[in-house]
């Protein structure tokens, strides 16, 4: 017989050893788990530090002559990056810099909120009047449509690429009707309102002729405001055609022929050949991660509350 078998306590010792080894292994795994969690957290912090815009930049008011640029990119809406607050904050900084020889508003937008576009348009005129010696030019990249063009017409001149998409001078109001689907599913709509028109354009109710007519009247009014803004901004340069304000879009080359734009150009060529200040400094306000999360969260909450309602849009 082995020594272990002669020892009456060998089984207990073996169990104690197994338990001790198990505890040791668990502690080792826990330490490694904590280590990897700390490494992961450190990586997350590093990504956050890199991604966050801490402000500053190369335009620190050194007085050196340059062209100031502000970007308007994406859908124009109050909760997005392309909102009036961000665009105008960038433009204010650009005009205030003593070294600014001219300002470029770089536009790549399909449009969006007529209110946000209108605010930017109005404020551009104010800035141009406040700083009459500093020209502001709109430079179009891929798209300058609807609300994007609403903003662009406030500039001294509009420069485009020959293949840019320009125009869409119109207003739309979109939504869905689910009445037929509800009937097929056997779903009954129970809508209670205080006010005869409080259920205006409810997508789960049959379309009301009076509500439709009222909505069309509002669309026509906003459309006329858009037309007036274009005529004011472009003046005698505009060569009006029957379909100019119909919502159609044209290439950059065609838009020049129609007087919707002034010439071909990009940021570098306008800075170099028009403003005569080749160095371009970017004054675009870029929200940090926390701001973007907060705004997106607010936007999602708002859309969830009013998602069933149609909305006006310069798109």
C-alpha positions in Angstrom: 0.0 0.0 0.0 1.1 3.6 -0.6 1.9 6.0 2.1 -1.3 8.0 1.2 -3.4 4.9 1.9 -1.6 4.4 5.3 -2.5 8.0 6.3 -6.1 8.1 7.4 -6.3 11.9 6.7 -5.1 11.7 3.1 -8.5 12.3 1.6 -9.0 15.4 3.7 -5.6 16.7 2.7 -6.3 16.1 -1.0 -9.6 17.9 -0.8 -8.0 20.9 1.0 -5.3 21.0 -1.7 -7.9 21.0 -4.5 -9.9 23.7 -2.8 -6.8 25.8 -2.3 -5.7 25.4 -5.9 -9.2 26.4 -7.0 -9.3 29.5 -4.9 -5.8 30.4 -6.1 -6.9 30.0 -9.8 -10.0 32.1 -9.1 -7.9 34.9 -7.6 -5.6 34.8 -10.6 -8.5 35.0 -13.0 -10.0 37.9 -11.0 -6.7 39.8 -11.1 -6.4 39.3 -14.9 -10.1 40.3 -15.3 -9.5 43.5 -13.4 -6.3 44.2 -15.4 -8.1 43.8 -18.8 -11.0 45.9 -17.6 -8.6 48.7 -16.7 -6.9 48.4 -20.0 -10.2 48.5 -21.8 -11.2 51.6 -19.8 -7.9 53.3 -20.5 -8.4 52.6 -24.3 -11.9 54.1 -24.0 -10.6 57.2 -22.4 -7.9 57.5 -25.0 -10.5 57.3 -27.8 -12.7 59.9 -26.1 -9.7 62.3 -25.7 -8.9 61.9 -29.4 -12.5 62.3 -30.5 -13.5 65.2 -28.4 -13.0 68.7 -29.9 -11.4 70.6 -27.1 -11.7 73.8 -29.0 -8.8 76.0 -30.2 -7.3 75.3 -33.6 -5.0 77.2 -35.8 -7.1 80.3 -36.0 -6.0 82.0 -32.8 -6.2 85.6 -33.8 -2.6 86.0 -34.8 -3.6 88.6 -37.3 -2.0 86.8 -40.3 -4.0 87.4 -43.5 -6.0 84.3 -44.4 -9.3 83.0 -45.8 -11.8 81.9 -43.1 -13.9 78.9 -43.9 -17.1 77.6 -42.2 -18.7 74.3 -43.2 -22.4 73.7 -43.5 -22.6 69.9 -44.1 -25.6 67.6 -43.9 -29.3 68.1 -43.2 -30.1 71.5 -41.7 -31.9 70.9 -38.4 -31.9 72.2 -34.9 -30.6 69.0 -33.3 -28.0 68.3 -36.0 -24.4 69.5 -36.6 -25.7 71.8 -39.4 -27.9 74.0 -37.2 -28.1 77.8 -37.1 -26.3 78.0 -33.7 -23.2 76.2 -34.9 -23.0 77.8 -38.3 -23.5 81.3 -37.0 -21.0 80.8 -34.2 -18.4 79.8 -36.7 -19.2 82.7 -39.0 -19.1 85.2 -36.1 -15.6 84.0 -35.1 -14.5 84.1 -38.8 -15.6 87.7 -39.3 -14.2 88.9 -35.9 -10.7 87.6 -36.6 -8.6 90.6 -37.6 -6.6 88.5 -40.1 -9.7 87.4 -42.1 -9.6 88.7 -45.7 -12.7 86.9 -46.8 -15.1 84.2 -45.6 -16.1 81.0 -47.4 -19.3 79.2 -46.4 -18.6 75.6 -47.7 -22.0 74.0 -48.4 -22.8 70.4 -49.0 -26.5 70.0 -47.9 -29.7 68.6 -49.3 -31.7 71.1 -47.2 -33.8 70.8 -44.1 -35.6 73.1 -41.7 -36.9 76.3 -43.3 -36.6 78.0 -39.9 -33.0 77.1 -39.3 -32.1 78.0 -42.9 -34.0 81.3 -42.5 -32.1 82.2 -39.3 -28.8 81.6 -41.0 -29.8 83.6 -44.1 -30.9 86.6 -42.0 -27.7 86.5 -39.8 -25.5 86.4 -42.9 -27.0 89.7 -44.1 -26.4 91.1 -40.6 -22.7 90.0 -40.6 -22.1 91.4 -44.1 -23.5 94.7 -43.0 -21.4 94.7 -39.8 -18.2 93.8 -41.7 -18.7 95.4 -45.1 -15.1 95.1 -46.1 -15.0 91.3 -45.6 -16.7 89.4 -48.5 -18.6 86.2 -47.9 -18.7 83.6 -50.7 -20.7 80.3 -50.8 -18.8 77.4 -52.3 -20.9 74.4 -53.2 -19.5 70.8 -53.2 -21.8 68.0 -54.1 -25.2 69.4 -53.2 -26.7 72.8 -52.5 -30.4 72.1 -52.6 -33.5 73.6 -51.0 -32.6 74.8 -47.5 -28.9 74.7 -48.5 -29.6 77.0 -51.4 -31.8 79.2 -49.1 -28.7 79.9 -47.1 -26.4 80.3 -50.1 -28.3 83.1 -51.7 -27.3 85.4 -48.8 -23.7 85.3 -49.9 -22.0 87.9 -52.1 -21.4 85.2 -54.7 -22.0 81.5 -55.2 -19.3 79.2 -56.7 -20.1 75.6 -57.8 -18.5 72.6 -59.4 -19.8 71.9 -62.9 -21.3 68.7 -61.6 -22.8 70.1 -58.3 -26.5 69.7 -57.8 -28.2 73.1 -57.2 -31.8 74.3 -56.8 -34.8 72.4 -55.5 -36.5 75.7 -54.7 -39.7 74.3 -53.1 -41.2 73.0 -49.9 -42.6 69.6 -49.0 -44.6 68.1 -46.2 -44.5 64.4 -46.0 -46.2 61.7 -43.9 -48.1 58.4 -44.2 -51.7 57.2 -44.0 -52.4 54.0 -42.2 -56.2 53.9 -42.4 -56.4 51.0 -44.9 -53.8 49.0 -43.0 -55.7 49.4 -39.8 -58.9 48.3 -41.4 -57.3 45.1 -42.6 -55.8 44.4 -39.2 -59.0 45.1 -37.4 -57.5 48.0 -35.4 -59.8 50.7 -34.3 -58.5 54.3 -34.0 -59.6 56.1 -30.8 -58.7 59.7 -31.0 -59.9 62.2 -28.5 -59.3 66.0 -29.0 -60.2 69.3 -27.5 -60.4 71.6 -30.4 -62.0 70.9 -33.8 -58.7 70.7 -35.7 -56.4 69.3 -33.0 -56.2 66.0 -34.9 -54.7 67.9 -37.9 -53.3 65.4 -40.4 -53.5 62.5 -38.1 -52.0 59.6 -40.1 -54.4 57.1 -38.5 -57.5 59.0 -39.5 -59.0 59.5 -43.0 -57.6 62.6 -44.7 -59.7 65.7 -44.1 -60.2 67.9 -47.1 -60.2 71.1 -45.0 -57.0 70.1 -43.2 -55.3 69.2 -46.6 -56.3 72.6 -48.0 -54.9 74.4 -44.9 -51.7 72.5 -45.1 -51.3 73.4 -48.8 -51.9 77.0 -47.9 -49.1 77.0 -45.4 -46.8 75.2 -47.9 -47.6 77.9 -50.5 -46.8 80.6 -48.0 -43.4 79.2 -47.1 -42.7 78.5 -50.7 -43.3 82.2 -51.5 -41.0 83.2 -48.7 -38.3 81.0 -50.3 -38.9 82.6 -53.7 -38.6 86.1 -52.2 -35.4 85.2 -50.5 -33.9 83.9 -53.7 -34.9 86.9 -55.7 -33.5 89.2 -53.0 -30.2 87.4 -52.9 -29.6 86.9 -56.6 -31.3 90.1 -57.8 -30.7 90.9 -61.5 -28.4 88.0 -61.9 -31.4 85.6 -61.8 -32.7 84.5 -65.2 -36.1 83.3 -64.2 -37.7 80.4 -66.1 -41.2 78.9 -65.6 -39.7 75.9 -63.7 -37.1 77.7 -61.7 -39.2 77.6 -58.5 -40.9 74.3 -59.2 -38.5 72.2 -57.0 -36.3 71.0 -59.9 -32.6 70.8 -59.5 -29.8 71.5 -62.0 -26.1 70.9 -62.5 -23.6 73.5 -61.3 -22.9 74.4 -65.0 -26.6 74.9 -65.7 -27.1 76.9 -62.5 -24.5 79.4 -63.7 -26.4 79.9 -66.9 -29.7 80.4 -65.0 -28.1 82.9 -62.6 -28.5 80.6 -59.6 -24.7 80.6 -59.2 -21.9 83.0 -60.3 -19.1 80.7 -61.5 -17.0 77.6 -61.1 -14.7 77.3 -58.1 -13.7 75.4 -55.0 -12.4 76.4 -51.6 -8.7 76.6 -52.7 -9.4 78.5 -56.0 -11.7 81.0 -54.4 -9.3 81.6 -51.5 -6.4 82.0 -54.0 -7.9 83.8 -57.0 -10.9 85.7 -55.6 -10.1 86.5 -51.9 -6.3 86.6 -52.6 -5.5 84.9 -49.3 -4.4 81.4 -50.1 -4.1 80.1 -46.5 -7.5 78.7 -45.4 -8.4 78.4 -41.8 -11.4 76.4 -40.6 -13.7 78.1 -38.1 -16.4 75.4 -38.2 -17.8 74.6 -34.8 -17.6 70.9 -34.1 -19.6 69.6 -31.1 -17.9 67.2 -28.8 -19.1 63.7 -28.1 -21.1 64.7 -25.0 -22.9 67.4 -26.9 -23.7 65.2 -29.8 -25.0 62.4 -27.5 -27.2 64.9 -25.6 -28.6 66.5 -28.7 -29.2 63.2 -30.4 -30.9 61.8 -27.3 -33.1 64.9 -27.2 -33.9 64.6 -30.9 -34.9 60.9 -30.5 -37.2 61.8 -27.6 -38.8 64.6 -29.6 -39.2 62.5 -32.7 -40.7 59.7 -30.6 -43.3 62.1 -29.2 -44.3 63.7 -32.5 -43.2 61.1 -35.0 -46.7 60.5 -36.2 -47.0 64.2 -37.4 -45.9 65.4 -40.8 -43.3 68.1 -40.9 -42.4 71.0 -43.2 -39.1 70.7 -44.9 -37.0 72.5 -47.5 -35.8 69.2 -49.1 
